[in-house]
Every structure is written in C-alpha cells, then in structure tokens.
Amino acid sequence: MASITERLVHAWDAFKSRDPTESYYPYYGESSHSRPDRIRVRHSNEKSIATAVYNRIALDVASLKILHVRTNEDQMYEETINSGLNYCLTQEANLDQSHKAFIQDLVFSMFDEGVIAVVPVETTINPITFGSYDILQLRVGKIVEWFPAHVRVKLYNEKTGHHQEITLPKKMVAIIENPFYAVMNEHNSTLQRLIRKLNILDAIDEQSGSGKLDILVQLPYVIKTPQRKKQAEDRRKDIEVQLSGSKYGIAYIDGTERVTQLNRPAENNLMKQIEYLTNMFYSQLGITEAVFNGTADEAEMLNYNNRSVNPVVSVIIAEFKRKFLTRTARTQLQSIMSFSNAFAMVPIKDLADAADKFTRNEILTSNEVRSEIGYKPSKDPKANELRNKNLNAPEEEPPAEPPKVPEAKNRKEIKNNGKS
C-alpha cells in the first residue's frame, strides 16, 4: 500500500489536476450529441415487431462465449489461444465496443440489412499484402456495393468520427448473411408482409386519432346547381367556425338538418391477418411468446436455442474461421468455437442435482462447478480431482519390496546350504 507521501505526489483528480492557464477546450476531433457509431434501424423496422425479435436473438447470441481455440485430432476443444483475435472476441472488439456489444451489433445489423461485413480495421501487418496477420480491432460495416473480388463497405472511422466508405478484398472481410434471409429480408417474406400490414394499421390509428370529426351534414335541399353547392359550402364553413371558436366544441344546426358520424372503426380483417402473420413468423423462427415474457419452459428454450440462436452462431463462426484463420492455422488445429453456460437456465432447486450429476459422472470437477455458479475455487486439492466423490478414493498400493533372504542360524547351516 502506497504511503501518504507517495499518494500526495502521484495523486490525480479529474477536475483539479488541470492546467490553470487553460481557458479553452482543446480540439479532440469531430463531436456529436449522439453516439455516431450506434446502429440505426431501418425506418420500416423501428416501429414493428422486428426490432423486438432482432434484439432478443442478438442478446442471446452475445451471451455465448466465442473463443479462438486449439483442438485435438477429433475437433474437440483442447486449449484457448492467447491471440489478438481471441482478445477481440472475449474482451474488447474496438475502441467503442466490448466483445458483447460487438456481437450484438453484428447480429442486429445482420438481421436488419440481410448481409453485413466484419472488417479487421487494425492488424499487426498489412492483410492485403500478407496472408498471415493478427487482428487487433474488429468493426461491423454495411455493404453498399459488390464487385467480383471486392466489396465496398460503409464503416465507422474512429479517428474522424464519421462513417466512411472503403473498398476491401473479400478474402479479408467476413461477409455474413442472415440464415433467416428468406423469412426476414426477402421482398415478399413473412416479416416484410407483416411490417406492411402493421404500417397500414398505424396509418389507420393515426387517422382516427388526428382530431377530425368525419361527419356528414344532410341539408334540407338538393345540391345540384352551382348556387346550391356554394350555399352548402358556406354552411360547412359556418359549422367549422362554430366548432373551432367554441370553448367546448359546440355548434348548432337547423332543425331540418341531419348529422351522420363516420369515424367509427371500420370492419375489416386486418387484425386477423396481423395475428396470422405474427404466429407464422414466430413459428418459422422457432420463437414463442413465452420466450419473450420469460415464462418458457425447458423444452421451449431448447427449441428456441436449437432453431433460432444456434443457426446464427454457426454462420458467424464458419465465416470467421474461413476469413480470419489461414489454411496453415487450420492445419495446426486452430479453430473458433462457441460455448454456452450449462447452468444458466437451471432453476435454483435443480442446481444441486445438476452439479451432482456433472461431478458424479466425472464431467466437471468441483472447482469447475463452483466457478460456473459464481463461487471462488476451493483450496482443497480434492476439489480439482475429476472423480466420483461418492466413492472411496482408490488406495495407492505400496511399492513391492525385494524378497527377504532367511537368516542362517549358524555358519555351518550357511555352508551346507551353499554346497547343496
């Protein structure tokens, strides 16, 4: 612990430790009142059910561990590789995003755009010239133009604070397409049809809530001549002036005039169509209402993870392995794998039973179970042993002793035994 003198010498305060002569703000670069690198949802999606679905799946994908690993000959996890790519996937992807925010941005943008690009914006050496390099920063970009061997990507430049379009070779850019493209992004897909129906419903709601009365006034004469039309128009304006000038919106009409109100809800099957498309969209993604409100049982969550989360993770990992790992690295058994927390969805009442099964069947050690549920490891050496604690530990057999030679009672007996 530092002494009081050292603290006084090296202490720093964000508000006090400044140059007293500094009377102006130094130039830090372009500024913005909102976060400039934040993802922007398409206008057609921001008011629809699509945003909730995108965000739910993106959060669940970001909760998984994605690691740069080394495998054995059977493609099973052996160890984690301490590389720049692994640091981006587990700690910090770039200056503005942690690894979880980066994965969430990736999945959300992929759903919204249909296909996106993940660009290594900072590497140890030039990736265009050299094939082997280590990645230091990753960012998600929008593909604005396609070429035979290149893509033009709209990417956030952290040095200028603006989005910038750059052209990069496809061999160094991870191009990830939405595995649910036919359901979400095709022009006549289920989601796009649902969004169009919701937009119609919103237009009807805005029209009904716009403050208009939507009434018909039946006059006591036939309106066919220009003079009668002018008289009817004057009557309509007179009623408008009465309503707008009245404190409580009250107007009078003649006893021979009749009023018919039209702003009652129109009878149509729009809501039935929206409910049908919503249920179809959920079923095509493997999502239920219980997944959103947190009441899904184990079978529903398993179906959701297998049909919605795992396909998204699989395409991300496959493209990362193809673009960010060289062929030499793959022959050296390097890979990218995802891992989920087995105890995340286990209720408290079933946690002890699950931990017992994992340790009893020699799948996890006691300390590995403790780390998964948030407890510090035990210092007992037995806690690191991969064995069934319900059985007695096998006793170590003592080392074999050399055979003992019987002692001779006298020299004569030894002599006789030697002759025989």
C-alpha positions as CSV (number, residue, x, y, z in Angstrom):
1,M,0.0,0.0,0.0
2,A,1.3,3.4,-1.0
3,S,2.4,5.8,1.7
4,I,0.8,9.2,2.3
5,T,3.7,11.0,0.7
6,E,3.5,8.9,-2.5
7,R,-0.2,9.4,-2.7
8,L,0.2,13.2,-2.4
9,V,3.0,13.2,-5.1
10,H,1.2,10.9,-7.7
11,A,-2.4,11.6,-6.9
12,W,-4.6,12.8,-9.8
13,D,-8.0,14.4,-9.8
14,A,-10.1,14.7,-12.9
15,F,-11.4,18.1,-12.0
16,K,-8.4,19.7,-10.2
17,S,-5.4,18.2,-12.0
18,R,-5.5,20.6,-14.9
19,D,-3.5,23.4,-16.3
20,P,-4.8,26.6,-14.5
21,T,-4.0,28.7,-17.6
22,E,-6.1,26.6,-19.8
23,S,-9.1,28.8,-20.7
24,Y,-10.4,26.9,-23.8
25,Y,-11.4,23.4,-24.8
26,P,-8.6,21.5,-26.7
27,Y,-9.6,20.1,-30.1
28,Y,-10.4,16.4,-29.7
29,G,-11.9,15.9,-33.2
30,E,-15.4,15.9,-34.6
31,S,-18.1,15.9,-32.0
32,S,-21.7,14.6,-31.9
33,H,-24.5,14.8,-29.3
34,S,-25.5,11.2,-30.0
35,R,-23.3,8.1,-30.4
36,P,-22.2,8.2,-34.0
37,D,-21.2,4.5,-34.3
38,R,-24.5,3.3,-32.9
39,I,-26.5,1.1,-35.2
40,R,-29.5,2.7,-36.9
41,V,-32.6,0.5,-37.6
42,R,-34.3,0.8,-41.0
43,H,-37.3,3.1,-40.8
44,S,-39.7,0.3,-41.7
45,N,-38.5,-1.9,-38.9
46,E,-38.2,0.5,-36.0
47,K,-42.0,0.6,-35.3
48,S,-42.6,-3.1,-35.9
49,I,-42.3,-6.4,-34.1
50,A,-39.0,-6.9,-36.0
51,T,-37.0,-4.8,-33.6
52,A,-38.0,-6.8,-30.5
53,V,-37.2,-10.1,-32.3
54,Y,-33.8,-8.8,-33.5
55,N,-32.8,-7.6,-30.1
56,R,-33.9,-10.8,-28.3
57,I,-31.9,-13.1,-30.5
58,A,-28.9,-10.7,-30.6
59,L,-28.8,-10.6,-26.8
60,D,-28.9,-14.4,-26.6
61,V,-26.1,-14.8,-29.2
62,A,-24.0,-12.2,-27.4
63,S,-24.3,-14.2,-24.1
64,L,-22.4,-17.1,-25.6
65,K,-18.6,-17.5,-25.3
66,I,-16.8,-17.3,-28.7
67,L,-13.2,-18.3,-28.4
68,H,-10.1,-18.7,-30.6
69,V,-9.1,-22.2,-29.6
70,R,-6.8,-25.2,-30.5
71,T,-8.5,-28.6,-30.9
72,N,-7.3,-32.2,-31.0
73,E,-7.5,-34.6,-33.9
74,D,-11.2,-35.2,-33.1
75,Q,-12.0,-31.5,-33.4
76,M,-12.6,-31.3,-29.6
77,Y,-11.6,-28.3,-27.5
78,E,-8.1,-28.5,-26.1
79,E,-6.9,-25.0,-25.1
80,T,-7.6,-21.3,-25.7
81,I,-5.1,-19.4,-27.9
82,N,-4.0,-16.1,-26.5
83,S,-4.2,-14.0,-29.7
84,G,-5.4,-10.6,-30.8
85,L,-8.5,-12.2,-32.4
86,N,-9.4,-14.0,-29.1
87,Y,-9.0,-10.7,-27.2
88,C,-11.5,-9.1,-29.6
89,L,-13.9,-12.0,-29.1
90,T,-13.6,-12.1,-25.3
91,Q,-12.6,-8.6,-24.1
92,E,-12.7,-5.6,-26.4
93,A,-13.5,-5.6,-30.1
94,N,-12.7,-1.9,-30.8
95,L,-12.4,1.5,-29.0
96,D,-16.1,1.9,-28.7
97,Q,-17.4,-1.7,-28.2
98,S,-16.8,-4.5,-25.8
99,H,-16.9,-8.0,-27.2
100,K,-20.6,-8.5,-26.2
101,A,-21.7,-5.2,-27.7
102,F,-19.8,-6.1,-30.9
103,I,-21.6,-9.4,-31.3
104,Q,-24.9,-7.8,-30.5
105,D,-24.2,-5.1,-33.1
106,L,-23.2,-7.8,-35.6
107,V,-26.4,-9.9,-35.2
108,F,-28.8,-6.9,-35.1
109,S,-27.2,-5.4,-38.2
110,M,-27.3,-8.7,-40.0
111,F,-31.0,-9.2,-39.3
112,D,-31.7,-5.6,-40.4
113,E,-29.6,-5.5,-43.5
114,G,-29.7,-9.2,-44.6
115,V,-25.9,-9.3,-45.1
116,I,-23.1,-7.4,-43.3
117,A,-19.3,-7.3,-43.3
118,V,-17.0,-7.7,-40.3
119,V,-13.8,-5.8,-41.1
120,P,-10.4,-6.1,-39.2
121,V,-9.8,-2.4,-39.0
122,E,-6.5,-2.8,-37.2
123,T,-4.0,-5.6,-37.7
124,T,-0.3,-6.3,-36.9
125,I,0.7,-6.2,-40.6
126,N,-1.0,-5.3,-43.9
127,P,-3.6,-8.1,-44.6
128,I,-3.9,-7.1,-48.2
129,T,-0.2,-7.9,-48.9
130,F,0.4,-10.7,-46.3
131,G,-1.7,-13.7,-45.7
132,S,-0.8,-14.3,-42.0
133,Y,-1.6,-11.5,-39.5
134,D,-3.1,-11.0,-36.1
135,I,-6.3,-8.9,-35.6
136,L,-6.3,-6.1,-33.1
137,Q,-9.7,-4.5,-33.8
138,L,-12.9,-5.5,-35.5
139,R,-15.9,-3.5,-36.7
140,V,-19.3,-4.2,-38.3
141,G,-19.9,-2.4,-41.6
142,K,-22.7,-2.2,-44.2
143,I,-22.0,-3.5,-47.7
144,V,-23.0,-0.8,-50.2
145,E,-21.5,-2.2,-53.4
146,W,-20.4,-5.6,-54.7
147,F,-17.6,-6.4,-57.0
148,P,-16.3,-9.8,-58.2
149,A,-13.4,-10.0,-55.7
150,H,-14.1,-6.9,-53.6
151,V,-16.8,-5.2,-51.6
152,R,-17.4,-1.6,-50.8
153,V,-18.2,-1.2,-47.1
154,K,-19.6,1.7,-45.1
155,L,-17.6,1.7,-41.9
156,Y,-17.3,3.9,-38.9
157,N,-13.8,5.6,-38.7
158,E,-13.0,6.2,-35.0
159,K,-10.2,8.6,-36.0
160,T,-12.5,11.1,-37.8
161,G,-15.8,10.2,-36.0
162,H,-17.6,9.7,-39.3
163,H,-18.8,6.8,-41.4
164,Q,-16.6,6.2,-44.4
165,E,-16.9,4.0,-47.5
166,I,-13.8,1.9,-48.3
167,T,-13.2,-0.9,-50.8
168,L,-11.6,-4.1,-49.5
169,P,-10.9,-7.5,-50.9
170,K,-13.4,-10.2,-50.0
171,K,-10.6,-12.5,-48.7
172,M,-10.0,-10.4,-45.7
173,V,-13.6,-9.4,-44.9
174,A,-16.0,-11.7,-43.1
175,I,-19.3,-11.5,-45.2
176,I,-22.1,-12.9,-43.0
177,E,-25.5,-13.4,-44.5
178,N,-28.6,-13.8,-42.4
179,P,-29.5,-17.5,-42.2
180,F,-33.2,-16.4,-42.0
181,Y,-32.9,-14.2,-45.0
182,A,-35.9,-15.9,-46.8
183,V,-38.1,-15.3,-43.7
184,M,-36.9,-11.8,-42.8
185,N,-35.3,-9.9,-45.7
186,E,-36.9,-11.1,-48.9
187,H,-39.3,-8.7,-50.5
188,N,-42.4,-10.8,-50.0
189,S,-41.2,-12.7,-46.9
190,T,-43.3,-13.3,-43.9
191,L,-41.7,-10.4,-41.9
192,Q,-41.9,-7.9,-44.7
193,R,-45.6,-8.7,-45.3
194,L,-46.2,-8.3,-41.5
195,I,-44.4,-5.0,-41.5
196,R,-46.6,-3.7,-44.3
197,K,-49.7,-4.8,-42.5
198,L,-48.5,-3.1,-39.3
199,N,-47.8,0.1,-41.3
200,I,-51.3,0.1,-42.6
201,L,-52.7,-0.4,-39.1
202,D,-50.5,2.5,-37.8
203,A,-51.9,4.8,-40.6
204,I,-55.4,3.9,-39.7
205,D,-54.7,4.6,-36.0
206,E,-53.1,8.0,-36.8
207,Q,-56.0,8.9,-39.0
208,S,-58.6,8.0,-36.3
209,G,-56.7,9.9,-33.7
210,S,-56.0,13.0,-35.7
211,G,-58.8,15.1,-34.2
212,K,-61.1,15.0,-37.2
213,L,-64.8,14.6,-36.7
214,D,-65.5,12.9,-40.1
215,I,-69.2,13.8,-40.2
216,L,-71.7,14.3,-42.9
217,V,-74.3,17.1,-42.7
218,Q,-77.5,16.4,-44.6
219,L,-79.0,19.7,-45.8
220,P,-82.8,20.1,-46.4
221,Y,-82.4,20.8,-50.1
222,V,-81.0,19.1,-53.2
223,I,-77.4,20.2,-54.2
224,K,-77.3,20.2,-57.9
225,T,-76.9,23.8,-59.1
226,P,-73.8,25.9,-58.5
227,Q,-75.8,28.2,-56.3
228,R,-76.8,25.4,-54.0
229,K,-73.2,24.0,-53.9
230,K,-72.0,27.4,-52.9
231,Q,-74.7,27.6,-50.2
232,A,-73.7,24.2,-48.9
233,E,-70.0,25.1,-48.8
234,D,-70.9,28.3,-46.8
235,R,-72.9,26.2,-44.4
236,R,-70.0,23.8,-43.9
237,K,-67.6,26.6,-43.2
238,D,-70.0,28.1,-40.8
239,I,-70.1,24.9,-38.8
240,E,-66.3,24.7,-38.8
241,V,-66.1,28.2,-37.4
242,Q,-68.6,27.5,-34.7
243,L,-66.7,24.4,-33.6
244,S,-63.2,26.0,-33.7
245,G,-64.3,29.2,-32.0
246,S,-66.3,27.4,-29.2
247,K,-64.6,26.7,-25.9
248,Y,-66.2,23.3,-25.6
249,G,-66.5,22.5,-29.3
250,I,-70.3,23.1,-29.6
251,A,-72.1,24.2,-32.7
252,Y,-75.8,24.5,-33.8
253,I,-77.6,23.2,-36.9
254,D,-81.1,23.8,-38.3
255,G,-83.9,21.5,-37.2
256,T,-84.2,20.2,-40.8
257,E,-80.5,19.2,-41.0
258,R,-79.2,15.8,-40.0
259,V,-75.7,14.8,-38.9
260,T,-74.1,11.4,-39.7
261,Q,-70.8,10.5,-38.0
262,L,-68.3,8.3,-39.9
263,N,-65.3,8.0,-37.6
264,R,-66.4,4.7,-36.2
265,P,-64.0,1.8,-36.6
266,A,-64.2,0.1,-40.0
267,E,-64.9,-3.5,-40.0
268,N,-62.1,-5.4,-41.7
269,N,-59.9,-8.5,-41.2
270,L,-56.6,-6.5,-40.8
271,M,-56.0,-7.6,-37.2
272,K,-56.7,-11.3,-38.1
273,Q,-54.1,-11.1,-40.8
274,I,-51.6,-9.5,-38.5
275,E,-52.1,-12.2,-35.9
276,Y,-51.8,-14.9,-38.5
277,L,-48.6,-13.4,-39.9
278,T,-47.2,-12.9,-36.4
279,N,-47.8,-16.5,-35.4
280,M,-46.3,-17.7,-38.7
281,F,-43.2,-15.6,-38.3
282,Y,-42.7,-16.9,-34.8
283,S,-43.1,-20.5,-35.8
284,Q,-40.6,-20.1,-38.7
285,L,-38.0,-18.7,-36.3
286,G,-38.8,-21.2,-33.5
287,I,-39.9,-18.5,-31.1
288,T,-42.9,-18.4,-28.8
289,E,-44.5,-15.7,-26.8
290,A,-43.2,-17.4,-23.6
291,V,-39.6,-16.8,-24.8
292,F,-40.2,-13.0,-24.7
293,N,-42.0,-12.8,-21.4
294,G,-39.6,-15.2,-19.6
295,T,-42.1,-18.0,-18.9
296,A,-40.8,-20.5,-21.4
297,D,-40.2,-24.0,-20.0
298,E,-37.1,-26.1,-20.7
299,A,-38.5,-27.7,-23.9
300,E,-39.4,-24.3,-25.4
301,M,-36.0,-22.8,-24.6
302,L,-34.2,-25.8,-26.0
303,N,-36.3,-25.5,-29.2
304,Y,-35.5,-21.7,-29.4
305,N,-31.8,-22.3,-28.9
306,N,-31.6,-25.0,-31.5
307,R,-33.7,-23.3,-34.1
308,S,-33.0,-19.6,-33.6
309,V,-29.7,-19.0,-31.7
310,N,-27.5,-21.9,-32.9
311,P,-28.0,-21.2,-36.7
312,V,-26.9,-17.6,-36.2
313,V,-23.9,-18.6,-34.2
314,S,-22.9,-21.2,-36.7
315,V,-22.8,-18.9,-39.7
316,I,-20.8,-16.3,-37.7
317,I,-18.2,-18.9,-36.6
318,A,-18.0,-20.5,-40.0
319,E,-17.2,-17.2,-41.7
320,F,-14.7,-16.1,-39.0
321,K,-12.9,-19.4,-39.4
322,R,-12.9,-19.1,-43.2
323,K,-11.6,-15.5,-43.3
324,F,-9.7,-14.8,-40.1
325,L,-7.8,-18.2,-39.8
326,T,-5.4,-19.1,-42.6
327,R,-5.2,-22.5,-44.1
328,T,-1.9,-23.1,-42.2
329,A,-3.6,-22.2,-38.9
330,R,-6.4,-24.6,-39.6
331,T,-4.0,-27.4,-40.4
332,Q,-2.4,-26.6,-37.0
333,L,-5.8,-27.4,-35.5
334,Q,-6.7,-23.8,-34.7
335,S,-10.5,-23.1,-34.7
336,I,-13.2,-20.8,-33.4
337,M,-15.8,-22.3,-31.1
338,S,-18.8,-21.2,-29.1
339,F,-19.7,-22.3,-25.5
340,S,-22.8,-21.8,-23.5
341,N,-23.3,-21.8,-19.8
342,A,-24.9,-25.2,-18.9
343,F,-26.1,-23.9,-15.5
344,A,-27.6,-20.6,-16.9
345,M,-31.1,-22.0,-17.3
346,V,-31.1,-24.4,-14.4
347,P,-33.5,-23.4,-11.5
348,I,-32.0,-23.0,-8.1
349,K,-34.0,-26.0,-6.8
350,D,-32.4,-28.2,-9.5
351,L,-28.9,-26.7,-9.4
352,A,-27.5,-29.1,-6.7
353,D,-28.9,-32.1,-8.5
354,A,-27.3,-31.0,-11.8
355,A,-24.0,-30.3,-10.1
356,D,-24.0,-33.7,-8.5
357,K,-24.6,-35.4,-11.9
358,F,-21.8,-33.5,-13.5
359,T,-19.3,-34.3,-10.8
360,R,-20.5,-37.9,-10.2
361,N,-20.2,-38.8,-13.8
362,E,-16.7,-37.2,-13.9
363,I,-17.6,-34.5,-16.4
364,L,-16.6,-31.5,-14.3
365,T,-14.5,-31.1,-11.1
366,S,-15.9,-29.4,-8.0
367,N,-14.0,-26.2,-8.6
368,E,-15.2,-26.0,-12.2
369,V,-18.8,-26.2,-11.0
370,R,-18.1,-23.6,-8.3
371,S,-16.7,-21.2,-10.9
372,E,-19.8,-21.6,-13.2
373,I,-22.2,-20.7,-10.4
374,G,-20.0,-17.7,-9.2
375,Y,-18.1,-19.1,-6.2
376,K,-14.4,-18.9,-5.8
377,P,-12.5,-22.2,-6.1
378,S,-11.8,-24.3,-3.1
379,K,-8.2,-24.7,-1.9
380,D,-8.8,-28.4,-1.1
381,P,-6.7,-30.5,-3.6
382,K,-9.6,-32.9,-3.9
383,A,-11.8,-30.2,-5.5
384,N,-9.6,-30.4,-8.6
385,E,-9.9,-34.1,-9.0
386,L,-12.1,-35.5,-11.8
387,R,-13.6,-38.4,-10.0
388,N,-16.8,-39.5,-8.3
389,K,-16.8,-38.1,-4.8
390,N,-19.4,-40.6,-3.6
391,L,-16.9,-43.5,-4.0
392,N,-13.9,-44.0,-1.8
393,A,-10.7,-42.9,-3.3
394,P,-8.6,-45.9,-4.5
395,E,-5.8,-46.6,-2.1
396,E,-2.3,-46.4,-3.6
397,E,-0.5,-49.8,-3.5
398,P,2.8,-49.7,-1.6
399,P,5.9,-50.4,-3.7
400,A,6.9,-54.0,-4.0
401,E,9.7,-55.0,-1.5
402,P,12.6,-57.2,-2.5
403,P,12.3,-60.9,-1.3
404,K,13.8,-61.4,2.1
405,V,16.6,-64.0,2.5
406,P,16.1,-66.1,5.6
407,E,18.8,-65.6,8.2
408,A,21.1,-68.6,8.8
409,K,21.3,-69.9,12.4
410,N,25.0,-70.6,12.2
411,R,27.8,-70.7,9.8
412,K,27.5,-74.4,9.3
413,E,24.0,-74.2,8.0
414,I,25.1,-71.5,5.5
415,K,28.0,-73.6,4.4
416,N,25.8,-76.7,4.0
417,N,23.2,-74.6,2.1
418,G,25.9,-73.4,-0.2
419,K,27.1,-76.9,-1.0
420,S,23.6,-78.1,-1.8
